[in-house]
């Protein structure tokens, strides 16, 4: 795991190749289907270039859309392992409905089906890492498929500009603050995908409960849950609030973060504002993801959780396979 984090920036050196590229159909929108870390690339692309109309689907089958819209979309089936149940189901549905498809995978059943059916695909490198650590590979593949050469070149520069080691001590220090706490990760709706990925890293790597929400919606409901009184004070005692602040956000969102921090601290609830920093949008996103990786790595270490300890998710998969 430590090696996967340290080597993350090298993923942006990856030169994706679209196999069977002649069969790749250009469409006006992308539907990226994947679970967990495999849909992060779609979330990022939707965030930094909304004009592409990227739709991320995290479920079985296809999004509920008019047939005409589905026909006008390229269905991107993304599964690092190639064996994700929901993605395999979506592949079958898309094939049955004769939709334009392309696959991103390291191997498994998904790649086997793509080869058999003549579906274009990008085969990701098999480096033995968990899917959540392979977001660089997935993003490079998606940008290649989308024909976003300018963004692809920008991402490639991260291999030299993203200093992974610089975030280790900050991640270690944050992990210490999270000891005995449940993180609540908040960001603007524009950076929702980032807050979500902080959450899943703390879940999967750190093996602790963690939750996320977005401004401004959370100020209209969730905030009231922390209006602690004598009878409810104990319910919030173990929360630790992390605000992911991007100075490119709407100034009104930044104002909301500041005001909410004041209110929470008046209730003796700890708040950490982590400002996104970097040369551009991609640099900001992946710098924050690296900090999340180091934080969750040290959270697990502080709780004595081993890298090879059984995951509850794996036990769950065996149960639903019965």
PyMOL commands that set and color helices and strands:
alter all, ss='L'
color gray80, all
select helices_A, chain A and resi 2-6+8-13+21-23+36-48+50-52+67-71+85-96+108-117+131-133+135-146+149-156+158-161+164-177+189-204+217-220+222-226+233-236+251-266+281-302+312-321
alter helices_A, ss='H'
color red, helices_A
select strands_A, chain A and resi 29-33+55-57+73-79+100-105+120-123+182-188+210-215+239-245+271-275
alter strands_A, ss='S'
color yellow, strands_A
deselect
rebuild
show_as cartoon
